């Protein structure tokens, strides 16, 4: 039975809703360990008698500050490798519906395992479980990108993609809020993991029932909406989804717009991800600037939820401009990317100066929110260049850009784990990070402006096996 569109909403919006919830719940699952550590560290302010009944909480209390710091940042270590694996898997060799389902099911199941591991075995086994959780989480973004590329018309690509990719920040806010509630409740700390694990499994059931990797196999998609989707996605073919097809590496390596986008994304993503995923914000604002932990946690977990709203609004404006005049696509992308990159660079350079606490927090938030423009710039070039390999390109970018995240602990080791550095050495250390990030951001944007154009990857010829393409089948059914 086909689902009829109402008020412009159809089956593609059902897929959008499922993938947005995937981002939210994934953001909850990956931050559960960090949220539990944060709340256990602060539970001395509460008269909670479950402290002596909860084995998991007692276990966390025995960890050193170095062990807690490692666990907080461990999920980001394997992300670069997971992105490469997911990017290669998104080229049509595997069914993306079941690939995403497998990743999310494992990620959700690990939420049940981690409290048991923390109570029964040593810290090293728990660290291995957290690293594995980070690996499966890292495979989700390129996969969702590949699915969106097959479902989203070009008129909706900006707000659709940015909503799904930025929805993780809503998950960060929800897990922090849930942990704050459970901190003063009668429930034990293990209940935090079981609640979010149940959310993950519920999403798996919904995705298994209603989710599809592309319109071709969706049983409740109306013929009218199917024709609309394929008519508004450039160069998409049924034959391109056949298993075992070859990736056009020579065409990818010769495509100039990809080099421009890659230069910007690689130069900027690492510092944004360090601030969004790692404890760089906490380390800088608390250890260096002396801002209270409660304020730092609000900045890290609560305020970024507004980033998703701001991102969708900016993307909606950009989509409107491009829909009115498609010839403006390249100019709009470059303008947004330039404003985002230069704004980020200026905010990072201001962080190098010893300002007042309020000014420092303001520039941190300015850096965060000005990236909404960069996301509708170079971040969407993969969709402009090709739809069939958007997931692969996303995976390649994250593979390179997330390598610094894997070395985050060694980068911050002198500041956190072993020695007690002077204030001057701490300030110098952070200034090096801000200066390097600001310079790389400006250089990456400059390269993008020079080489980016409207070039697209060439469309491979369909296989000559006597089959009609999907659009030909649709046209015949309607005539």
C-alpha positions in Angstrom: 0.0 0.0 0.0 1.5 3.3 -1.1 1.7 6.3 1.2 0.2 9.4 -0.4 1.9 12.8 0.1 0.2 15.4 2.3 1.4 19.0 2.4 4.5 18.1 0.5 5.5 15.4 2.9 5.9 11.8 1.8 8.0 8.6 2.2 11.3 10.5 1.7 10.4 12.5 4.8 9.8 9.3 6.7 13.3 8.2 5.8 14.5 11.7 6.9 12.8 11.3 10.3 14.3 7.9 10.8 17.8 9.0 10.0 17.4 12.2 12.2 16.4 10.0 15.1 19.3 7.8 14.2 21.6 10.8 14.7 20.0 11.8 18.0 20.1 8.3 19.5 23.6 7.7 18.2 24.7 10.9 19.9 23.1 9.7 23.1 24.8 6.2 22.9 28.3 7.5 22.2 28.2 10.0 25.1 26.8 7.7 27.7 30.1 6.7 29.3 31.3 10.3 29.4 28.0 11.6 30.9 28.2 8.9 33.6 31.7 9.8 34.5 30.9 13.5 34.7 27.9 12.9 36.9 29.7 10.5 39.2 32.4 13.0 39.7 29.8 15.6 40.8 27.6 13.3 43.0 29.2 14.5 46.2 26.9 17.5 46.1 23.9 15.2 46.5 22.7 13.1 49.4 22.1 10.0 47.3 22.1 6.8 49.4 22.3 4.7 46.3 26.0 5.5 46.2 26.7 2.4 48.3 24.2 0.2 46.5 25.4 0.9 43.0 28.4 -1.3 42.1 29.0 0.6 38.8 29.2 3.9 40.6 31.7 2.6 43.2 33.8 1.2 40.3 33.9 4.6 38.6 35.0 6.2 41.9 38.1 4.0 42.0 39.3 5.2 38.6 42.1 7.7 38.4 41.6 11.1 36.7 43.8 9.8 33.9 41.7 6.7 33.3 38.5 8.9 33.3 40.1 11.2 30.8 41.1 8.4 28.5 37.6 6.9 28.6 36.0 10.2 27.8 38.0 10.6 24.6 38.5 7.0 23.6 35.4 6.8 21.3 37.0 9.2 18.8 40.2 7.2 18.4 38.9 4.6 15.8 36.6 6.9 14.0 39.1 7.6 11.1 39.3 3.9 10.3 35.6 3.3 10.7 34.9 6.1 8.3 37.0 4.5 5.6 35.4 1.1 6.0 31.9 2.7 5.9 32.7 4.8 2.9 33.9 1.8 0.9 30.8 -0.2 2.0 28.4 2.6 0.9 29.3 2.3 -2.8 26.6 -0.4 -3.4 28.5 -3.5 -2.5 26.3 -4.1 0.5 22.7 -3.3 1.3 22.9 -0.1 3.3 19.7 -0.7 5.1 21.1 -3.8 6.8 24.6 -2.4 7.1 23.3 0.6 9.1 21.0 -1.7 11.1 23.9 -3.9 12.0 26.1 -1.0 13.1 23.3 0.5 15.3 22.2 -2.8 16.8 25.8 -3.5 17.9 26.2 0.0 19.2 22.9 -0.4 21.2 23.9 -3.8 22.5 27.2 -2.5 23.8 25.3 -0.1 26.0 24.0 -3.1 28.0 27.5 -4.7 28.1 29.6 -1.7 29.3 28.1 -1.5 32.9 28.7 -5.3 33.2 32.3 -5.0 31.9 32.9 -2.1 34.3 31.8 -4.1 37.3 33.3 -7.5 36.4 36.6 -7.0 34.7 39.6 -4.7 34.6 39.8 -1.2 33.1 41.6 -2.4 30.0 38.6 -4.5 28.9 36.3 -1.6 29.5 38.6 0.6 27.3 38.4 -2.0 24.6 34.6 -2.0 24.8 34.5 1.8 24.5 36.9 1.7 21.5 34.7 -0.8 19.8 31.7 1.4 20.5 33.4 4.3 18.9 34.3 2.2 15.8 30.7 1.2 15.1 29.5 4.7 15.8 32.1 6.1 13.3 30.6 4.0 10.5 27.2 5.6 10.8 27.7 9.1 9.2 29.1 8.0 5.8 26.3 5.4 5.6 23.5 7.9 6.3 25.1 10.3 3.8 24.9 7.5 1.1 21.3 6.8 1.9 20.3 10.5 1.9 22.0 10.9 -1.5 19.6 8.3 -2.9 16.5 9.8 -1.4 16.8 13.5 -1.4 15.9 15.8 -4.3 18.3 18.6 -5.0 15.8 21.2 -3.8 16.0 19.7 -0.3 19.6 18.6 0.0 20.9 21.3 2.2 18.4 21.2 5.1 18.0 17.4 4.9 21.7 16.5 5.1 22.6 19.2 7.6 19.7 18.2 9.9 20.7 14.5 9.9 24.5 15.2 10.4 23.9 17.8 13.1 21.2 16.0 15.0 23.9 14.3 17.2 24.1 17.5 19.2 20.5 17.1 20.3 21.6 13.6 21.5 24.4 15.1 23.5 21.9 17.5 25.2 19.5 14.7 26.0 22.0 12.4 27.5 23.4 15.1 29.7 19.8 16.0 30.8 18.9 12.4 31.5 22.1 11.8 33.5 21.4 15.0 35.5 18.0 13.6 36.4 19.2 10.2 37.3 22.0 11.7 39.4 19.5 12.8 42.1 17.0 9.9 41.6 16.8 6.5 43.3 17.8 4.7 40.1 21.3 3.2 39.9 23.8 4.4 37.3 23.5 1.3 35.3 19.9 2.4 34.5 21.3 5.2 32.3 22.9 2.6 30.0 19.9 0.4 29.9 17.5 3.3 29.0 19.6 4.4 26.1 20.2 0.8 25.0 16.4 0.4 24.8 16.1 3.6 22.7 18.7 2.2 20.3 16.9 -1.2 19.9 13.5 0.6 19.4 15.1 2.6 16.5 16.4 -0.6 15.0 12.9 -2.1 15.0 11.5 1.1 13.3 14.4 1.2 10.7 13.9 -2.5 9.9 10.2 -2.0 9.3 10.1 1.3 7.5 13.7 2.1 6.4 15.0 1.6 2.9 18.4 2.3 1.3 16.8 3.8 -1.8 13.4 4.5 -3.4 13.8 1.5 -5.7 13.0 -1.1 -3.1 10.5 0.8 -0.9 7.1 -1.0 -1.0 5.0 1.9 0.4 6.4 4.6 -1.9 3.8 6.0 -4.3 4.6 6.1 -8.0 4.1 9.9 -8.1 6.7 10.5 -5.4 9.1 8.0 -6.9 9.0 9.8 -10.2 9.5 13.1 -8.5 12.6 11.8 -6.6 14.3 10.3 -9.6 13.5 13.4 -11.8 15.2 15.7 -9.3 18.3 13.7 -8.5 20.9 14.1 -11.2 22.6 11.1 -12.8 21.0 8.5 -10.6 20.5 5.1 -12.2 19.2 1.8 -11.0 22.2 0.0 -12.6 24.6 1.9 -10.4 23.4 0.0 -7.3 24.3 -3.4 -8.6 26.6 -5.4 -6.4 30.2 -5.8 -7.5 30.4 -2.6 -9.6 33.8 -0.9 -9.8 34.5 2.5 -8.2 35.7 5.0 -10.8 38.9 5.9 -8.9 40.6 7.7 -11.9 37.6 10.0 -12.4 37.5 10.7 -8.6 41.2 11.6 -8.6 40.8 13.9 -11.6 37.8 15.8 -10.3 39.0 19.3 -9.2 36.0 20.3 -7.1 36.7 17.3 -4.8 40.3 18.6 -4.2 38.8 22.0 -3.2 36.2 20.4 -0.9 38.7 18.0 0.6 41.2 20.7 1.3 38.6 22.7 3.3 37.0 19.8 5.1 40.3 18.2 6.1 41.7 21.6 7.2 38.6 22.5 9.3 36.9 19.2 10.4 39.6 18.1 12.8 39.4 21.2 15.1 35.6 21.3 14.9 35.3 17.6 15.8 37.9 18.0 18.7 35.8 20.8 20.1 32.5 19.0 19.5 33.5 15.4 20.4 36.6 15.5 22.6 37.1 17.3 25.9 39.1 20.2 24.3 36.4 22.7 25.4 36.4 21.4 28.9 40.2 21.3 29.1 40.5 24.9 27.8 37.6 26.6 29.6 38.0 24.8 32.9 41.7 24.1 33.3 43.0 27.2 31.6 40.3 29.8 32.0 39.0 28.7 35.4 35.4 28.6 34.4 33.2 26.5 36.8 32.6 22.9 35.7 28.8 23.4 35.7 29.1 26.3 33.3 31.5 24.4 31.1 29.2 21.4 30.9 26.3 23.7 29.9 28.5 25.1 27.2 29.5 21.7 26.0 26.2 19.9 26.1 23.3 22.3 26.3 24.1 25.2 24.1 25.2 23.1 21.0 21.6 21.9 20.8 20.8 25.3 19.3 23.4 24.5 16.6 21.0 22.0 15.0 18.2 24.6 14.8 20.6 27.3 13.4 22.0 24.8 10.9 18.6 23.9 9.5 17.5 27.6 9.2 20.7 28.5 7.3 20.4 25.5 5.1 16.7 26.3 4.3 17.8 29.8 3.2 20.5 28.4 1.0 18.2 25.8 -0.5 15.7 28.6 -1.4 18.4 30.6 -3.2 19.6 27.6 -5.2 16.1 26.5 -6.1 15.3 29.9 -7.5 18.4 30.0 -9.6 20.5 26.9 -10.0 23.3 28.8 -11.7 24.1 30.4 -8.3 25.0 27.0 -6.8 28.8 27.4 -7.1 28.7 31.0 -5.9 26.5 30.3 -2.9 28.6 27.4 -1.9 31.8 29.5 -2.1 30.3 32.5 -0.3 28.9 30.4 2.6 32.1 28.4 2.9 34.3 31.6 2.9 32.2 33.3 5.6 32.2 30.1 7.7 36.0 29.6 7.3 37.0 33.2 7.9 34.7 33.5 10.8 36.1 30.3 12.4 39.6 31.6 11.8 38.9 34.9 13.5 37.3 33.2 16.5 40.2 30.9 16.9 42.7 33.7 16.7 40.9 35.7 19.3 41.1 32.6 21.6 44.8 33.0 21.5 44.6 36.2 23.6 44.1 36.2 27.3 40.6 37.7 27.4 37.9 37.8 30.0 35.9 34.7 30.7 32.7 36.0 29.1 34.6 37.1 26.0 36.4 33.7 25.7 33.1 31.8 25.9 31.6 34.2 23.4 34.3 33.5 20.8 34.1 29.8 21.4 30.3 29.9 20.7 31.0 32.2 17.7 33.4 29.6 16.3 30.8 26.9 16.8 27.8 28.6 15.2 29.7 30.2 12.3 30.4 26.7 11.1 26.7 26.4 10.1 27.8 28.3 7.0 30.7 26.0 6.3 28.4 23.0 6.5 26.2 24.3 3.6 29.4 25.2 1.7 32.1 22.6 1.1 30.3 20.0 3.2 27.7 19.6 0.4 30.0 19.5 -2.5 30.1 15.7 -2.4 26.4 15.8 -3.3 26.9 18.3 -6.0 29.6 16.3 -7.7 28.0 12.9 -7.4 25.1 11.2 -5.6 26.3 7.6 -6.1 29.6 8.0 -4.3 28.6 10.7 -1.8 29.0 8.2 1.1 32.4 7.2 -0.2 33.6 10.8 -0.4 32.3 11.5 3.0 34.2 8.5 4.3 37.4 9.5 2.6 37.2 13.0 4.1 36.5 11.8 7.6 39.3 9.2 7.3 41.9 12.0 6.7 40.3 14.7 8.9 39.7 12.4 11.9 43.3 11.2 12.1 44.2 14.0 14.5 41.4 12.9 16.8 43.1 9.5 17.1 46.1 11.4 18.5 44.2 13.7 20.7 45.4 12.0 23.9 49.1 12.2 23.0 48.5 15.9 22.0 47.0 16.7 25.3 49.1 14.3 27.4 51.6 16.9 28.8 48.6 19.1 29.9 46.5 16.4 31.6 47.9 13.0 32.4 51.4 13.2 33.8 52.9 16.6 34.7 51.6 19.7 36.3 52.6 22.4 33.8 52.9 26.1 34.6 50.2 28.5 33.4 52.6 29.9 30.7 53.2 26.4 29.2 49.5 25.7 29.2 48.7 29.0 27.5 51.5 28.3 24.9 50.2 24.8 24.3 46.6 26.0 23.5 47.8 28.9 21.4 49.7 26.5 19.2 46.4 24.5 18.6 44.4 27.7 17.8 47.1 29.2 15.5 47.5 26.0 13.5 43.8 25.5 13.2 43.2 29.1 12.1 45.9 29.0 9.5 44.8 25.7 8.1 41.2 26.9 7.9 42.2 29.9 5.8 44.5 27.9 3.5 41.8 25.3 3.0 39.2 27.9 2.0 41.6 29.6 -0.4 42.2 26.3 -2.2 38.5 25.6 -2.4 37.8 29.0 -3.9 40.4 28.5 -6.6 39.7 25.0 -7.8 36.0 24.5 -7.1 33.6 24.6 -10.1 30.4 22.9 -11.4 32.2 19.8 -12.6 30.6 16.5 -11.9 31.9 12.9 -12.0 31.0 11.3 -15.4 28.0 9.0 -15.4 29.0 5.5 -16.2 27.2 3.9 -19.1 24.4 1.4 -18.0 25.1 -2.2 -18.4 24.0 -3.6 -21.8 22.0 -6.5 -20.6 18.7 -5.7 -22.1 17.2 -4.3 -18.9 15.4 -0.9 -18.9 16.5 1.7 -16.3 14.1 2.4 -13.5 13.0 5.7 -15.0 12.2 4.0 -18.3 10.1 1.4 -16.3 8.3 4.2 -14.5 7.6 6.1 -17.7 6.2 3.0 -19.4 3.9 2.3 -16.4 2.4 5.9 -16.5 1.9 5.9 -20.3 
